[in-house]
Amino acid sequence: MTENPDDTPQEPGHSLWPIGFAIGVAVVLVGLVISWPAVVLGAALTIVFGVLWIRDASRSHAPVDSAPAHELMGDTPSPGLAAAEEEHLETYGRAGFLTLATIGLGGVIGAAVVLPSLGFAVLPSFTGEAVATNDVDLGPVSNFPEGEFVITTFIGNKVQGEVSKRTAYIRNNGLSANKEPSFTIIYSRCVHLGCPVQPNGPKFEDKKVTYKDVTLTPVQPAGFGCPCHGGAYDTEGNRTAGPPVRSLDRYAFSIVNGNLVLGKHFSVGTVVGTGADAKISRYRQTYPGVHVDGIERWLYPIPVPGS
Amino acid sequence: MAKSARQAQIEQAALYPLDWVEERTGLVGYTKWFLFRNVPGDVNWMQTLGAATLTAFIVQATTGVFLAMYYKPDPNSAYESVQHITHEVTLGWLVRGMHKWGASLFIILMFLHMARTFLFGAYKYPRELNWIIGVLLLVTGMAEGFTGYLLPWDQTAYWATVVGININATAPIAGPFIAQFLQGGSQIGPDTLAKFYSLHMLIIPGGLMALIGLHMYLVVRLGVTSPPWSPKAAGRPRDEPAPTGYGDYRQGLIREHREEHAQEDGA
């Protein structure tokens, strides 16, 4: 340090503003996913902390107050030395400006390249572009015998093709108390970790019906079981044994021109009652293993956009 | 020891290109500093596990690059391209086998190397940072395993990845976001395979290589530890400093120290 005293003022002063600046940028990015007000808040934070940071940085590089440095080093300032020092300080001010300008410009250019790239890598997963599922036509309601489960396989998204092949267990409940058609449509993925649950009971392959991409195989399940880790469910999808944390996911449905059409996929806390009279506690679709009710739901406070 | 004129001539001819490179880059000195270094006299065979892990990584990198010439990361052709590599491409079965089994070997060797480091106490001062880098290497190595497992695109690959991604999803707060990013949507879809391929062959290996570089720099800088039963003190400072420039870099390349050459340098 004492060998080269001109170097010492170049050490940047410690400042907390960069942290605030970084938080601002983070809020902008999260805001882009969640909501516009958050973007505005983040932008405001970024600007405020950025200005403070620049002010702080330029102050710590300002060519003022060199006396304390002399005291620290025990120098006795002679007139000649002071003149040399002044000359140095002038040079240093320019060097400091150029250093800051280089870092600043480099930062701006770097951000201009990195932020859009990162956004491109991360954001599409959350905007729902890749997952837009169109409502799937499962064929005439008459293909679903009342009171019986049918293993239904279908292509969830025509554009994605085979990779979006899904299975649902569908039971026609007949008419509900207020004369509305009622279907129990259980999604086949286990809500432990997403393996395909199987119906525990005889399948009737000979009574298989197909409608376009859709195949319908009648089955008589006593319940559903998962081959991976032994999760077990009753015919309403309520957990009866094993590790699952909620009831099996379901689909909403509508009837269009006498055809059963799959609607939104949703998650289920528990189901009370059966068939058309069932009271379903319905939640936004979420991942297997994620609690939707009980105290554990606080572990997952932020819903994922685009799911 | 006297040398014949012919021997000296051959030696001169062999060293000339090295001199030429050294004078312009200093790389010969750095290479020597990196490779020809003192180790404790009582090193153990267990201490070759790190180098074995590195070798396994190099095998993975090499075979992976060549597999990428035939693999198609698209849901409609990935499985067929892997079958094509295995059954039709000349020597494809061998290179794919090396990559597949080498992956397990890499992970096993990492664990053995870590066990050696732990049991020898080689993670202690001043090598704590290298332990931490090693842990990061273990994590990135596992991430390589996870992303690579999906690529054959068969039933095992698909369902193992479903379960793996959903295990990620159960992490508090951030879990569902990680899962959503990994599969590029709320379900495994056409983008998931390409994303895993990109992670597996570009992003994660880049991080691995950078970490391996840091890891090895610290090994060379801090030296190799003696086994715990060694009578010698651990953490002894290295005898020679890092090369600073054109100097006696030839020492070690030629066992015999040549005084006349040292004088030439001094002049």
Interface residues (C-beta under 8 A of the other chain):
Chain A: V122 P124 S125 F126 G128 A130 V131 G156 N157 Q160 G161 E162 V163 S164 R189 L193 G194 C195 P196 C228 Q285 T286 Y287 P288 G289 V290 L299 Y300 P301 I302 V304 G306 S307
Chain B: P75 N76 W159 V162 V163 I165 N166 I167 A169 T170 P172 I173 G175 P176 F177 A179 Q180 F181 Q183 G184 G185 S186 Q187 I188 G189 P190 D191
